[in-house]
């Protein structure tokens, strides 16, 4: 991709925002640890011997960010609200009873989606901007913005779809993002008795895709969201 000053500024803004979020999360972790009565990492190591204390120190110092799995562990240990610790929402002592787990999902391009099927696939998704959603099932997720009308019965243009790239099982009438040997990715419904088996679901008369070579499943689409 050709570098442009605008793209460089955008990337720098994303990096600054991510750094700020990491630092703020680290401050909340220190606050939670102190409020729980632990004087420092030494006390943590004694109380939780199975923790990687060096990772904990890096999380507290803001050198490394931490995700939902670590946040859950810390929230339970320090008896604070998970959404407050991870996202700064609400207060430390809010009830987690009706908690909706918020997840940041990398939002990538259709070109990058196709690259997930290459012999050396794109695996580091941390440099992509993210979109936040709630309560996704367990999996490895990417988000894509829908283009065109070929799936408008399910996802109008501009919808964001959430794709579990660990779920490649083919289920009749389920929806998938797939790519052919050229790396061209598309979003279609699986109809095993049709040719090709990945078909549009549109209110318009739209021809099915013409794949070149073998078709690879990138992942199953489990959620589609449109902003109103």
GIVENVEN-V360415 format. One record per residue. N is the residue number from 1. PSI is psi in degrees with one decimal (999 if undefined). OMEGA is omega in degrees with one decimal (999 if undefined). D_FIRST is the distance of its C-alpha to the first C-alpha in Angstrom with 2 decimals. Layout:
# GIVENVEN-V360415
n=N psi=PSI omega=OMEGA d_first=D_FIRST
n=N psi=PSI omega=OMEGA d_first=D_FIRST
This chain:
# GIVENVEN-V360415
n=1 psi=136.0 omega=-179.8 d_first=0.00
n=2 psi=134.5 omega=179.1 d_first=3.80
n=3 psi=134.9 omega=173.3 d_first=6.34
n=4 psi=152.1 omega=178.9 d_first=9.22
n=5 psi=-37.1 omega=-178.9 d_first=12.69
n=6 psi=-44.6 omega=179.4 d_first=13.08
n=7 psi=-39.0 omega=179.5 d_first=10.34
n=8 psi=-41.9 omega=178.5 d_first=11.88
n=9 psi=-42.5 omega=179.7 d_first=15.27
n=10 psi=-44.6 omega=179.6 d_first=14.64
n=11 psi=-40.4 omega=179.1 d_first=13.61
n=12 psi=-38.4 omega=178.0 d_first=16.67
n=13 psi=-40.9 omega=178.1 d_first=18.84
n=14 psi=-43.0 omega=-179.8 d_first=18.07
n=15 psi=-42.6 omega=179.3 d_first=18.96
n=16 psi=-41.8 omega=179.6 d_first=22.10
n=17 psi=-42.3 omega=178.8 d_first=23.12
n=18 psi=-39.8 omega=178.6 d_first=22.81
n=19 psi=-42.6 omega=179.3 d_first=24.82
n=20 psi=-46.2 omega=-180.0 d_first=27.41
n=21 psi=-40.8 omega=179.9 d_first=27.85
n=22 psi=-42.2 omega=-179.6 d_first=28.29
n=23 psi=-41.1 omega=179.0 d_first=30.87
n=24 psi=-38.6 omega=177.5 d_first=32.73
n=25 psi=-40.1 omega=178.3 d_first=32.92
n=26 psi=-40.8 omega=178.7 d_first=34.32
n=27 psi=-40.6 omega=179.4 d_first=36.94
n=28 psi=-35.0 omega=178.0 d_first=38.05
n=29 psi=-43.0 omega=177.2 d_first=38.40
n=30 psi=-44.1 omega=179.2 d_first=40.64
n=31 psi=-43.5 omega=-179.5 d_first=42.60
n=32 psi=-42.7 omega=-179.9 d_first=43.13
n=33 psi=-43.4 omega=-179.8 d_first=44.24
n=34 psi=-42.0 omega=-179.7 d_first=46.72
n=35 psi=-27.4 omega=178.5 d_first=48.08
n=36 psi=-3.5 omega=174.7 d_first=48.74
n=37 psi=15.0 omega=178.4 d_first=50.90
n=38 psi=123.0 omega=-173.9 d_first=48.88
n=39 psi=-26.7 omega=-178.7 d_first=49.20
n=40 psi=-173.8 omega=-177.8 d_first=46.17
n=41 psi=-31.2 omega=179.9 d_first=44.24
n=42 psi=-44.2 omega=178.5 d_first=47.48
n=43 psi=-36.0 omega=177.4 d_first=49.14
n=44 psi=-44.8 omega=-179.3 d_first=46.14
n=45 psi=-36.8 omega=179.5 d_first=46.32
n=46 psi=-37.6 omega=-177.2 d_first=50.03
n=47 psi=-33.6 omega=-176.8 d_first=49.71
n=48 psi=75.3 omega=-174.2 d_first=46.68
n=49 psi=-18.2 omega=-180.0 d_first=46.93
n=50 psi=-6.8 omega=178.6 d_first=44.34
n=51 psi=148.6 omega=170.1 d_first=41.56
n=52 psi=102.0 omega=-171.6 d_first=39.21
n=53 psi=-31.0 omega=178.3 d_first=40.45
n=54 psi=-38.1 omega=175.9 d_first=37.71
n=55 psi=-41.2 omega=178.6 d_first=35.09
n=56 psi=-43.8 omega=178.3 d_first=37.31
n=57 psi=-42.6 omega=-179.5 d_first=37.57
n=58 psi=-35.1 omega=177.6 d_first=33.79
n=59 psi=-42.6 omega=178.8 d_first=33.56
n=60 psi=-36.4 omega=-177.9 d_first=36.35
n=61 psi=-11.5 omega=-178.1 d_first=34.90
n=62 psi=10.3 omega=177.9 d_first=31.50
n=63 psi=-38.2 omega=177.4 d_first=29.86
n=64 psi=140.9 omega=172.6 d_first=28.63
n=65 psi=164.5 omega=175.0 d_first=28.07
n=66 psi=147.6 omega=-175.5 d_first=30.08
n=67 psi=-166.0 omega=-173.8 d_first=29.62
n=68 psi=-40.4 omega=-177.1 d_first=32.11
n=69 psi=-47.9 omega=177.9 d_first=34.03
n=70 psi=-39.3 omega=-179.8 d_first=34.91
n=71 psi=-40.8 omega=177.4 d_first=35.54
n=72 psi=-44.1 omega=179.7 d_first=38.05
n=73 psi=-46.8 omega=-178.0 d_first=39.82
n=74 psi=-39.3 omega=-179.8 d_first=40.13
n=75 psi=-40.8 omega=177.8 d_first=41.17
n=76 psi=-44.7 omega=-176.0 d_first=43.93
n=77 psi=-39.7 omega=-174.5 d_first=45.10
n=78 psi=1.6 omega=175.7 d_first=45.32
n=79 psi=52.4 omega=175.2 d_first=46.43
n=80 psi=164.7 omega=179.6 d_first=43.91
n=81 psi=131.6 omega=-175.6 d_first=41.97
n=82 psi=-43.4 omega=-178.8 d_first=38.69
n=83 psi=-34.2 omega=176.0 d_first=36.80
n=84 psi=-47.3 omega=-177.4 d_first=38.06
n=85 psi=-45.3 omega=-173.5 d_first=37.03
n=86 psi=-37.5 omega=-171.2 d_first=33.51
n=87 psi=-4.8 omega=-179.2 d_first=32.62
n=88 psi=21.6 omega=-178.8 d_first=35.33
n=89 psi=134.2 omega=178.2 d_first=36.90
n=90 psi=-149.1 omega=-176.2 d_first=40.69
n=91 psi=159.0 omega=-179.0 d_first=43.03
n=92 psi=-31.8 omega=-175.0 d_first=43.54
n=93 psi=14.0 omega=176.0 d_first=46.74
n=94 psi=151.6 omega=179.5 d_first=45.56
n=95 psi=132.8 omega=177.3 d_first=46.63
n=96 psi=8.4 omega=-172.7 d_first=44.07
n=97 psi=-43.2 omega=-178.7 d_first=46.20
n=98 psi=34.9 omega=-173.2 d_first=44.01
n=99 psi=131.4 omega=169.6 d_first=40.74
n=100 psi=118.5 omega=-177.0 d_first=37.53
n=101 psi=119.5 omega=178.6 d_first=34.88
n=102 psi=137.0 omega=-176.2 d_first=31.66
n=103 psi=134.2 omega=173.2 d_first=28.46
n=104 psi=119.7 omega=-177.0 d_first=24.93
n=105 psi=129.8 omega=178.4 d_first=22.60
n=106 psi=131.3 omega=179.3 d_first=18.82
n=107 psi=113.7 omega=-172.2 d_first=17.23
n=108 psi=172.2 omega=179.2 d_first=14.15
n=109 psi=165.5 omega=177.1 d_first=12.31
n=110 psi=-32.0 omega=176.4 d_first=13.85
n=111 psi=-46.3 omega=179.2 d_first=11.00
n=112 psi=-34.6 omega=177.3 d_first=11.57
n=113 psi=-44.1 omega=178.3 d_first=15.24
n=114 psi=-32.1 omega=-178.9 d_first=15.27
n=115 psi=-14.3 omega=177.7 d_first=13.95
n=116 psi=-14.8 omega=-179.2 d_first=17.09
n=117 psi=0.4 omega=-177.5 d_first=19.17
n=118 psi=161.9 omega=179.1 d_first=17.73
n=119 psi=-37.0 omega=171.9 d_first=20.20
n=120 psi=86.6 omega=-170.4 d_first=18.44
n=121 psi=157.3 omega=171.1 d_first=17.34
n=122 psi=121.9 omega=-179.7 d_first=15.23
n=123 psi=-28.1 omega=-179.3 d_first=18.16
n=124 psi=104.0 omega=-177.5 d_first=17.23
n=125 psi=8.2 omega=-173.1 d_first=16.63
n=126 psi=-20.3 omega=-178.0 d_first=17.83
n=127 psi=-5.8 omega=-178.4 d_first=14.63
n=128 psi=150.2 omega=171.6 d_first=14.32
n=129 psi=161.4 omega=-175.4 d_first=16.51
n=130 psi=160.6 omega=174.0 d_first=19.79
n=131 psi=139.0 omega=-175.5 d_first=22.44
n=132 psi=134.8 omega=174.5 d_first=26.10
n=133 psi=177.6 omega=-175.2 d_first=28.62
n=134 psi=145.3 omega=167.9 d_first=32.09
n=135 psi=47.9 omega=170.6 d_first=33.99
n=136 psi=146.5 omega=173.6 d_first=31.61
n=137 psi=169.2 omega=178.4 d_first=33.37
n=138 psi=137.5 omega=179.8 d_first=32.61
n=139 psi=-173.8 omega=172.7 d_first=29.38
n=140 psi=119.3 omega=-165.7 d_first=25.73
n=141 psi=144.8 omega=165.9 d_first=23.93
n=142 psi=158.1 omega=175.7 d_first=20.62
n=143 psi=144.9 omega=178.9 d_first=20.40
n=144 psi=145.0 omega=174.8 d_first=18.72
n=145 psi=127.5 omega=-175.4 d_first=19.26
n=146 psi=133.9 omega=176.5 d_first=21.14
n=147 psi=139.6 omega=175.9 d_first=20.24
n=148 psi=178.6 omega=-171.9 d_first=23.03
n=149 psi=8.6 omega=-171.1 d_first=26.72
n=150 psi=-16.6 omega=178.1 d_first=27.08
n=151 psi=29.8 omega=-170.3 d_first=28.10
n=152 psi=-10.2 omega=171.4 d_first=29.69
n=153 psi=-26.0 omega=-177.1 d_first=33.02
n=154 psi=-43.6 omega=-173.6 d_first=31.45
n=155 psi=97.5 omega=176.2 d_first=28.21
n=156 psi=159.7 omega=177.3 d_first=27.98
n=157 psi=138.5 omega=-177.5 d_first=24.64
n=158 psi=-10.3 omega=176.0 d_first=23.13
n=159 psi=153.7 omega=171.3 d_first=24.79
n=160 psi=125.7 omega=177.4 d_first=23.28
n=161 psi=145.7 omega=179.7 d_first=24.13
n=162 psi=123.6 omega=-169.4 d_first=24.68
n=163 psi=123.6 omega=175.7 d_first=24.23
n=164 psi=104.7 omega=-175.2 d_first=26.16
n=165 psi=-1.1 omega=172.5 d_first=24.26
n=166 psi=-8.6 omega=-178.1 d_first=27.52
n=167 psi=100.8 omega=-178.5 d_first=29.51
n=168 psi=7.8 omega=178.2 d_first=29.13
n=169 psi=132.6 omega=-178.6 d_first=32.78
n=170 psi=121.4 omega=-179.6 d_first=33.26
n=171 psi=126.9 omega=-179.3 d_first=35.71
n=172 psi=133.6 omega=178.3 d_first=36.93
n=173 psi=-0.6 omega=171.6 d_first=35.66
n=174 psi=163.1 omega=-176.0 d_first=33.20
n=175 psi=144.4 omega=-174.7 d_first=29.60
n=176 psi=156.3 omega=163.7 d_first=26.60
n=177 psi=126.4 omega=-176.8 d_first=22.88
n=178 psi=164.1 omega=177.5 d_first=22.61
n=179 psi=148.4 omega=175.8 d_first=20.28
n=180 psi=-169.8 omega=-174.0 d_first=21.32
n=181 psi=-13.1 omega=175.6 d_first=20.63
n=182 psi=-10.1 omega=-177.5 d_first=17.57
n=183 psi=4.0 omega=178.8 d_first=15.91
n=184 psi=120.1 omega=-176.9 d_first=16.46
n=185 psi=146.6 omega=177.6 d_first=17.80
n=186 psi=159.6 omega=-178.4 d_first=20.64
n=187 psi=118.6 omega=-176.0 d_first=23.34
n=188 psi=168.1 omega=176.9 d_first=26.87
n=189 psi=140.0 omega=-177.5 d_first=30.50
n=190 psi=117.2 omega=177.5 d_first=32.14
n=191 psi=93.4 omega=-169.1 d_first=35.19
n=192 psi=-21.5 omega=-178.5 d_first=36.51
n=193 psi=-2.3 omega=179.3 d_first=39.00
n=194 psi=166.0 omega=177.9 d_first=36.59
n=195 psi=111.1 omega=0.0 d_first=34.56
n=196 psi=165.4 omega=-175.9 d_first=31.72
n=197 psi=-9.1 omega=178.0 d_first=32.54
n=198 psi=111.7 omega=-168.1 d_first=29.51
n=199 psi=153.9 omega=173.6 d_first=30.54
n=200 psi=159.2 omega=170.5 d_first=29.73
n=201 psi=81.6 omega=-169.3 d_first=31.91
n=202 psi=153.2 omega=172.8 d_first=32.04
n=203 psi=-9.4 omega=179.6 d_first=34.75
n=204 psi=163.3 omega=176.0 d_first=33.51
n=205 psi=98.1 omega=-177.4 d_first=33.95
n=206 psi=129.7 omega=-178.2 d_first=30.54
n=207 psi=148.6 omega=176.0 d_first=30.27
n=208 psi=160.3 omega=-178.7 d_first=29.11
n=209 psi=152.6 omega=174.5 d_first=25.80
n=210 psi=101.6 omega=-177.0 d_first=25.89
n=211 psi=148.8 omega=175.8 d_first=24.57
n=212 psi=112.5 omega=-179.1 d_first=23.85
n=213 psi=-159.6 omega=-176.9 d_first=25.53
n=214 psi=147.6 omega=177.9 d_first=26.23
n=215 psi=131.2 omega=-179.1 d_first=25.23
n=216 psi=135.5 omega=177.1 d_first=24.23
n=217 psi=122.3 omega=175.2 d_first=24.99
n=218 psi=-41.9 omega=178.7 d_first=22.31
n=219 psi=167.7 omega=-179.5 d_first=24.89
n=220 psi=134.9 omega=176.9 d_first=27.58
n=221 psi=121.8 omega=-177.3 d_first=27.16
n=222 psi=-5.8 omega=179.0 d_first=29.95
n=223 psi=141.2 omega=174.9 d_first=29.42
n=224 psi=130.3 omega=-175.1 d_first=28.26
n=225 psi=136.9 omega=175.3 d_first=28.44
n=226 psi=131.1 omega=177.2 d_first=28.38
n=227 psi=136.0 omega=-178.7 d_first=28.83
n=228 psi=999 omega=999 d_first=31.98
